[in-house]
Amino acid sequence: MASTVVASLLPPLLLHGRKSSHAATMQSFPLSPPLFERQNHAAFVVKASGESSESSTTLTVFKTVQNVWDRPEDRLGLIGFGFSAVVAVWTSANLITAVDKLPIIPTALELIGIVFSVWFTYRYLLFKPDREELFRILNKSVSDILGQ
């Protein structure tokens, strides 16, 4: 996937004979002579290629949800999953509030969270082969959940 953008820009405004700092910046870019129409315009050509993994993953998720929504027999299930997610968030927020009011449990849970975070960083994020293993695990989980 590649795209090209061509823009013709007006020079910066002159204020009482003073040039702005943008004029010097624009002159440092390599410009293509055939793209000049007049001396007062600067032309830029920007080329981008490649594919963003984030946008393709997002599109895949949206396409999967759209495919499920397009089948009438699956709409009720999708609505049920959405309602369940809202109930789960509400329940977990209330549970966390209740546990937070207990005297010693929040400190113990915070200590457990810190220890687990240190272990997870050491186990999966510190070294490149471990990061690749984590990505394989996550990709396998996502494909299992989406049924691919």
Secondary structure, DSSP 4 states (H G I P E B T S, - for coil): -EEEEEEEEPPPPPBTTBPPHHHHHHHTS---GGG-SSTT-EEEEEEEES--HHHHHHHHHHHHHHHHHHSHHHHHHHHHHHHHHHHHHHHHHHHHHHHHTSSSHHHHHHHHHHHHHHHHIIIIISSHHHHHHHHHHHHHHHHHHHT-
